[in-house]
Amino acid sequence: MKQKAAELGFDLCGVAPAKGFTELAFLQEWLARGNAGDMHYLHRSADRRADVRAVMPSARSVIALGTLYNVERPYSTEIASPATALIARYAWGDDYHIVIEQRMDALVAWMREQCGSELEARAYVDTGPVQERVYAQYAGLGWIGRNTCLINPELGSWLFLSEIISNLPLEPDTPSLDQCGTCTLCIEACPTGAILEPYVLDATTCLSYLTIEVKGAIPEAQRAAVGSHAYGCDICQEVCPWNLHAPVANATESAWRPRAMFDNRTLAELWRTPDAELRASLKGSAMTRAGVKRLRRNIAVCAGATSDEDALAALDEVREPSCDEPLVAEHVAWARAVGLKPDTTNVRLKREERQHG
């Protein structure tokens, strides 16, 4: 099975027993603290997420899979210009859900050929009620780091996780051990202090949550911290020592490479792009869920947060339909009001201090 998984393009494959591990219980406490914000689906599915056997009662094994998406592009902290629109690297290429689902379907089909009708399996790619990092850790794929990402000692943390819940009594792998040591770089580097303590993330202050999960207005008090992050944030992974020498994904793998529209583009360039072109570039990517409206909302916030003159000028030049949406217009007005003030918070300064300090 592991050999077949590798043939299909998976970089990691391990087996965890279908059990209710201690770490799974923390979800309820995390939700009770309000750390999930508006992600109400987590509350609705909390009971099922407590144990994969609540998802599939016949489950005996969880086949955990990891797919490397690191590509030959500079980390965003290495990009000198604050005018650059930063896109989380998981989102700038093809939609990983689609790509990995196809590979998992092929793996399940192969398993069915080997086992016949006795096989019962359910496959999920970041969409099912499964705490995939916990099972991945017990399957030996890596450990859950202080930044809450799964870290593999050879591949780092640029990994898409997926899993197959199965009724097969597979021999489990050896669980991974925490190797973060005394390192706290991810906690120190987070521009909003979203990592409250090791292994605990407050999603409501995370830049990824603010620019992706928030469907309405980004809270005004948190807009300046967005900096030039137009979609998501990778800072806690960029500073992680385990990613310092992370290998690059297969050269023939084009799915994870940034689309031209999102490859080192400036905020002004993205804002000046017509709605139709933005929509075409978003199609088939993980950014589809945000749509043109929320992407423009984010860019407008970035223009104000960075005080980038070209981006601020672009806000007055473009009259695309999405610009007239109330949600977008509100954030444009905020950007115009604060963008040229000398005391505007610029998260880029903190980033440069980390680079040169």
N, C-alpha and C positions, 0 to 999 in steps of 0.2 A: 504494500500500500504506500509506504513512504517513497519507494522508488517511482511508483506511478505518479505520485504527487509532484515529485521533482520533474518528471518528464512533462507534466502539464504546466509547469511554470511556477510552482510554489517553491519558495526558498527554505521554508521550515515546515516540519510536520512532526507532531508528537501526539501522544495519547495520555489523557487524564481519565481517572475513574469518574463516573457520574455520581458524585457525592455532594452533599451540602457542606462545603468547606467553611471554616470559621470566618474567613475574610468576606464571604458572601453576605453575612449578617450586617456588615457595616453600612450597607446601602440604606437601610431603614433609618439609621441614625443620621446619615448624611442628608437624607430627604427631610427629616424632622428639623434639621438646622436651617432649612430654607436654601441650601446651597444649589439646588437644581433650578431655581428661578422659575421661569415660565415653561419649562420642559415638563408639562403635566403628564405626558405619556409615561414618564418614569414612575410617577406615583401610581398610575393606573395599572402598570405591569410589575410593580414591586414584588408582589407575592410570587409571581412566576419567575422573576429574576433571582429568587432566593435559592433555587435548585433546578437544574435542567430536567429533573424528573417531574417537575410541575408542568413542563412543556411537553415532555414525552415520557409517560409513566414507565415504559419498557426500557428506557435508556440505561445502558450499562457502561458505555464509554463515550468520551468526547474527543473527537479527532480535531486537534487545534492546528491551524495552518497560518503561516506567516508569509507575506509577499513583500519583498523589498521594493521601495519606490524612490530610492535615492537616485538622483541623476546628476550629470556633470553641469551644475549651475552653481554660481556663488551663493553662499548663505546670504540672507537679507541683511544681516549685520555687517557684511563686507561691502555692501553697496553704499558708496559714499554719498550720493545725492539724496537729500530728504524728499526730493520731488518724485522719486520712483515709487510707483504704486506697488506695495508689497502684497503678494498673494501667497497664502499658505500652499506649500508645494504639493500637498495631497490633492488640491483642488484644481491646479492649473492645467492638468491634462485631461485625459478621458475619465469618465465616471468609473471609479474603481468598482462600484457595485455591479455594474454590467459586466466588466471584464472578468472579475473574480467569480461571479455567479456562473459564467459559462465554464470556467475551469472546474468549479465545484460540481456542476451538473455532470461533467465528463468523468470526474472521479467517482461520484456516486453511481453512475451508470456502469463503470468498470467494477466497482464493488458488488453491484447487483449481479453482474456476469459471474463473479467468483462464488457468490453466496446463494444465488437464486432468490426465490420468493420469500425466504425466511428473513431477509434483510429488511429492517425498518430504519429509516434514516431521515433526518431533517437537517437541511443546510442553511446557514445564515451568514450574511456578509454585513455585519454592523447594523442589522435591521431587526433581528429577533430579540426576544426577552431573555438574553443571555449575558452574564457578566464575563465577557470573553477574556479579559485580561487575567482573571483569577484562574480560569481553566487553562489558559495558555501557560501560566506560570507552573501549574501542577503538571502540565504536559512537557515541561522542560524547555519551552521555547525562549524563556528569559524571565526576568523578575520585574515586578512593578516598581518603578523607580520613584524617587522623591517627587518628580514632576508628574506622577501618576501615569506615565507612559510605560509600556512594556519595553524593556531594554534587553537586547541579546548581546552577549559579550563579543561576538564576531561581527554582527551586522549592525549594531546600534539600535536606534529606536524608529528609524524611518520604515515602519512596517504597517501594512494593512493586515488586520487580524480577521480571521473567519473560522468557522467551526462546523463540524458535522456531528450531530448527536445521533448515536447509533445504539442498536440493541445488541451489538456484537460484544462478546466478553474479551476484548483485546487487552493484552498485557500493557499496563501503564508504564510510562517513562519516569525517570527520576526527576522530581520537582527541582526548579532552579532556586538558587540561593541569592539573597540580596547582596549586590556588590557595589552599592553606592558609597559604602564606607563613610567617611566624614564629609564628603563633598556636599556643598549647599549652593553651588553656582546657579542652579535653576531657580531656587527660591530668591536669591539675591538679584537675579537678572529680570525677574518678572516686573514689568513696568507698572502694574496695578496692584501688586501684592496679592494676586489671586491664589497663590499657593500659601494657604494660611499656616500650615505646618507641614513637615515631611509627610507625603502621601495623601494630603488632604487639599483638594482644590475647591474654591468657592467659584462656581461657574458664573455667578452673577456679575463678577468683576473681571472675568477672563475676556481678553480681546476677541477670542474666537466666538464666545457666546454673544458679545455685544454686536459683532459685525455679521454673524451668521444666524444665530438662534432668535435674536430679538426681531420680531416681525413689525413692530411699530416704531416709535421714536426711540432713538438711543438716549438714555438719560443725560440731560445736559451736563450734569456734574462729571460725567465720565467721558465726554466727547474729546476733551483735550488730550487725554491719555491714549486715544486711538492712534495719534501720530499719523504715519503714512500707511497704516495697515488697512488696505482696501477690502481685504477678505481674509479673515483668520489671522493666526499668529503662530510662528514657529520658534520664538525666542528661547523657550525653556528646553527645546531640543537642540537648537543651534549651539548653545553654550555647554551642552553635556559632553564631558570628555570622551564618553563612549562613542560619540559621533565624530570625533576628531579625525579618525581614519576609517570611517564607515565606507564599505565598498560601494561601488556604483552598480546599479541594476544592469542586467544583461543589455549589451549594446544594441541588440536587435529588438529590444522592448521599447516601442515607441509610445505606448499608452500613457506613460507617466511623464513624458516630456512636456514642457509648457507649450500651450497653443500660442501662435504668433501674437494674438491679441493681448496675451497676458505675460509675454516674455520681455521683462525689463522695460515696460512701458511707463511713461510718466503719468502722474495724476491728470495733468492737463490733456495729454493725448487720449486717455480713456474717456474723459468728460466730453471731448470734442467728437468722439466717435458716435455716429448716428445710432439710434435705437435699433434699427434693423440689423446693423453689423454686430452690435453687442449681443443681440438676441441669437444671432447665428453662431457666434463664438461660444455662447453659454450652452447651446444645445449639445446634449450628449456628454456634458461635464458634470462634476459634482456640484458646480456652482449654479446649476439650473434652479435649484430650490429657492435661491435668493431672487432670481429674476433681475431684469434691468432696473426696476424701480428701487429695490434695496441696494443694488450695486451703486446706483447713482447717489442714494442717500449716504452710503459709506464714503464715496469719493468726495462729496461735499464736505463731510465732517473732516476728512483728511486735509482738504484745502484750508479749512479754518485752523485746524490743529497745528499744521506745519507752517502757516503763513506763507505758503509758496505763491509768489506773485503771479506766475503763469497760470497756475491752477485757479487762483481767485479771479483772474481775468477771464478765464474760460467759462466760469460760472455765468458771466454776463453776456457771453457770445452765443451760446448754444440754446436754441429754442426747439428742442425735441419734445414730443408728446409727454414722455416720462418726466421731463423737467417741470411740467405743470401739475404733476400729482401733488396733492397736499403734503404727503409725507416727505417728498423730495424738497418741495418749496420751503418747508419749515427749516430743514437742515441747511439749505442754501442761504436763507436769511441769517441763520446763526453764524455761518462761515463768514459772511460779509461783515457781520457786526464785530467779530472777534479776530478775524484773520490778520489784520494789519496792526493790531495792538502790540506794542513792544514787549509786554509781559506775558504774552500767550505762552502757555506751557508747550515745550517742544520735547517730546519723548526721545527724539533723535539725539539730543544732547547727552542723555543718560547712556544711550547706546554707544556714542563716540567715547565717552568716558571709560566704558568697559573695554573698548577696543584698545585704547592707548594707556589704560591704567594697569 
